[in-house]
Amino acid sequence: MSASSVYSSFTLHPSLAVFSQDGKRGVYSSDDIEENTVLAKIPLSATLSKTQLLSHPLFSSLSSFLSPTGPSSLSTDDLLAVAIHLCRTTALLDTISFNPFAKLFPRTYKSPIFFAPGSLSYDALRGTSLLRTTQVLQGQIQQDHERLNSLLKQYNSLHEEPHFPVDEDFPLECYVHSLFSVYSRGADVNFGGGDGEEVVNRERMIVPFLDMFNHSSESEVHYKYSADSSDIYIYSGASPIKAGAEVHLNYGPVPNSKLLLFYGFSIQDNKEDFVDIYVPLQEGVPGREEKAKLLQETFPGFIPNAPFQLKSDGSLPCSLLSLLRVLPLPPSSLPSDVMVPISAESEASALSALEAALESMSQNVAISLLEVAGRIEDREGVEEEKEDYEFARIYAESELQILSTTLGVVREAKEKETGGKQEEVQVEVQVEMVKEGAMESVD
């Protein structure tokens, strides 16, 4: 079934055409389209969502089994991933409207999750915070698959056929593929609440045809649910669309770390980019509980051992500086206000610790990029993974730029704090702890 014919039951603008081939897909316009035009009307019944699934006897039965009195619960992503796998490999969901659209999903996805160690794309990310995030996600996915498999086996043991596929019928690689179908093609749809009103409910779902649009931060194309017709409308926005142009959807303010990890691409000069830096408040740190409480009282969203985000403008998170200020202090010396420098010496110490971590992180990313560049000059494994490498390189260079900008800000602040004096500052404890967090990304 072709990508265009499968949408024949929808109300689509006659000028729109769908392209899907070799893992690439998109929506194009054959003629000019005026502003504020309805591009498509998709019935809610054709979407894949938790609500839609629970109307099916098989998933309704599973939901009852997984109720609060049952063994556990499954995330929406897991439920959708199971449904996608059933659509692609069994006839159990042949009756749901979404079934034929699952057959259009690509066989493979592009993401650091699938980059092979030693490949150009993987090695270009060595030393970046994204590689650490990817490794953490890989471990979490494996745990989730084991848990999902266990729950489905429990369900199967207590119910007669039809059964959910488990073990070799739903191996890890199939779960990962289905999960990334959800990650890369899912959309958050708001229900209730008119213009300017509070959203009553938001649900994650896969909307056929909407999932074919590629991203552009400049696009005005948007979608909205209509309670009157139970349809999801896609609108062209305030600007007309020219003939022959690709029609994009704005995914929102998304950094390259998310675009590359979940959608398989990155964009040059992405203003939403940031870099994660870890400063662990580990067990065994003197006064750990007191320090965590003090920081949480000052910064309500503070979570011990969660990463801090460094932005492209080089601004330093107040919570990061505050943590570095109190990290080496004994519990008896903790201040009541961590928003201001405790002393000139402690401020220089905190900045020196951050400077050392940023230098280490920058060097790791730069070295990896230089090594991969050398392999490209030798034409080693370039053509078969050129696109993946280019997206990985764009991300890594963006991270290096953010680290370099932030490093410059830290050095300037440090120079002001010390008055330009080249004094020896006792920063061993902070430097080692911050470096440990930074180096986790390359272990």
NORGI-V414913 format. One record per run of one state. SS is the DSSP state (~ for helix, > for strand, _ for the rest). FROM is the first residue (numbers start at 0). TO is the last residue. Records with the same first field share a line. If there is no record, write none. Layout:
# NORGI-V414913
SS: FROM-TO, FROM-TO
This chain:
# NORGI-V414913
_: 0-3, 7-9, 12-14, 21-22, 29-31, 33-36, 46-46, 53-55, 65-74, 89-97, 102-110, 114-118, 124-127, 158-165, 170-170, 191-199, 206-208, 212-212, 215-220, 226-229, 235-239, 241-244, 249-254, 263-272, 277-286, 298-306, 311-316, 327-329, 333-342, 377-381, 418-426, 442-442
~: 4-6, 43-45, 49-52, 56-64, 75-88, 98-101, 111-113, 119-123, 128-157, 166-169, 171-184, 209-211, 255-262, 287-297, 317-326, 330-332, 343-376, 382-417, 427-441
>: 10-11, 15-20, 23-28, 32-32, 37-42, 47-48, 185-190, 200-205, 213-214, 221-225, 230-234, 240-240, 245-248, 273-276, 307-310
